[in-house]
């Protein structure tokens, strides 16, 4: 997306301080309000502002935001957002007053794209969101590459097992077993790993 201001954003934070709330809760609600105002002043599209205790998975699935911003007043709120996006990952930006390094590392390891301490000004918001998007894209690319590597390794193991099966039953060399596998795969128009898995499945049934 060329202009990050076109992003559809969901903000998760305290909307209002409940009646009789203490000073800390009132300050949190005011900070949450300032965050939303900062986003709007910077020209961003806020789809919804959600309290952290709603069914976040259901709301996020319905709204389909591009980015989720969490004004983290508790570790539990952030964990709920991460859990709600586990099956459909999105950039998550966390604004907090807590500069604890362990919490910061834990949040980033859990999937938070940007962890910003000490509030948000309208001047900083575009830079923060641009960095979060870039980091998310890099993270997604690495996850995809890791998934492909694991899949190729699993396929290689299946092929090796199928070769061993052919070598044992036909008393042939490893090269001959591989050629047999390739020829059968071509004849049946299957990937080598798919044919190998079918052979192993059949062998298991005959045991």
N, C-alpha and C positions, 0 to 999 in steps of 0.2 A: 504494500500500500504506500503510495507516494507521499500523501499528507497524513500524518498521524492524527490530525484533528478530525479526520473522517471516521475514526475508530468508534465503535459502539462500546460504551463503557458501563459496567455495573460496579457500583460502589457498595461495599459491605462495611457498615459502621453503625454506631448508635445514632438513631434519628433524633430523639429528644430525651432529655433527662426525665425519668419518672418522677411523679409527685413525691416530695419528701426526700429526694435524692441528696446524697452528701456532696460536699464541695468537689471531690474528685470526679464523681459522676457528672456533675454539671460542667466541669472543665472539659471532660471527655466529649460530651455532647456538643459543646461550643467548638471544640477543635474539629469534630466531625463536620459541623456546619461550615467551618472555614475551609475545610478541604473541598467540599462540594462547590462552594462559591469560587474557590481558586480554579477548579476545573472549568466551570462555566465561564468565568472571566477570560480564561485562556482559549475559549471557543470550542470546548469539547462537548460531545454528545453523550449525556448521561441517560442511559436507558432506564435505570432504576437505582434507587438507594435502598438497600435491604438491611434489616437488622440481622445480626449474626445468629440469632436463634430461630430463624425461619428454616423451611426445608430448602436449603441452598441448591442441592442437586436438581430438584424439580424446577426451581426458579431459573437456574442457569440454563437447563435444557430447554426451557420455554423461551427465554429471552435471546439465547445464542449470542452473547457478547463477544467482542474481539479481545477485550482486556478486562480483567477483574482487579479492582483496587480495594485493598483491605486496610482499613484504619484499625490497626490491631490494638485493642485494649486488653486482649488476653491471648495466651498461646492456643487455647481451645478454639477461639474464633478462626485463627489462621489455619489450624488443623482441619476444621470443618470445610473451609474453602478448598484446601488441597485435596481432601477426600472427595469433594463434590466434583472436581475436575479430573479425577484419576482416569476415567475412561475416555474423556475428550479434553486433552490438555490445552490450556490457554495461558498466555502470559499473565502472571500474577505480580502485582506491585504492592508491597507492604509499606505503609507509613506508620511509624511508631515513635514513641518517646524513649523506648528502651534500647540503649546502646550496648547491651550485653553481647559480647562476641560469640559466646557459645550458642545463644539463641539465634543470632544472625546466621551462623554456619548451619545450624539445624534447619532453619527456614530455607536457605538456598539449596541444601541437599534434598529437601522435601519437594522442591520444584518452584520456589519463588524466584522470579526473574530479576527483581530489583527490591532491595531492602533499604529504605530511606529513613534515617533517624533525624528527629528534630523538625518535623513538619514540612510543609510544602508552600512555596510561593508561586504565584502565577508565572513569574519569570522562569522558574525552574521546571515547570511541569512538562513542557515539550521535550526538553533534554532527557528528563527522567524516563518518560514513556518511550522515547526513541531508543534509549539504551536498553530498556526492558525488552522491547521488540527484537532488537538485534541479538541480545543474549538468548532469548527464547528460540530464535531461528537457528542459532549455532547449536544450542542444546538439542533441538529436534533433529538436526542433521547428524549429530553424534549418536543419538539414540537409534536413528535409522541405520547408520553404518554398523553399530554394534549388533543390532538385530539381524542384519544381513550376514555379518560375520558368524554369528551363532548358528544361523540357519545353514550356511555353507558347511560349517564344521559338522553339524548334525547329519547333513546329506552325505558328507564324505564318510562318516562312520557307518551309515547304512550301506553305502556302496562297498566299503571294505568288508562288511559282514557278508554281503551277498557274494562277493568274490570268493571269500573263504568257503562259503557253502558250495559254490560251483567247483572249486579246487578239490574239495573233499569228495564230492559225489562223482565227478568226472575224471578225477586223478590228472588234472591238468595244471599247467603253470599259472602263475599270477597274471602274466600277460595274456595268456589264452583265455583265462576266465574274464578278464576285462573286455577282450574283444567279443566274447560271447554276449556279455551284457550289453555292449554298445550295439551289436547287430540286432539283438532282440528288442532293444529300446527303439531303434530306427524302424524295425518291422511293425511295431505296435504303435508308433508315433507317440512315444512317451518320453518324458525326461528320464535320464539315467537313474536318478534317485527315486523316481516314482516306480520304475520297473523293479529296482532293487528292493524297495519296501514291499511290493506285491509278492515278490519271491519269498521274502522272509515271513510274510503273513501266511502264505500257503504252507511253508515249512513248519511253522508253529502249529498249524491245524493238523498236520500229519504226525506230530509227535505223540 
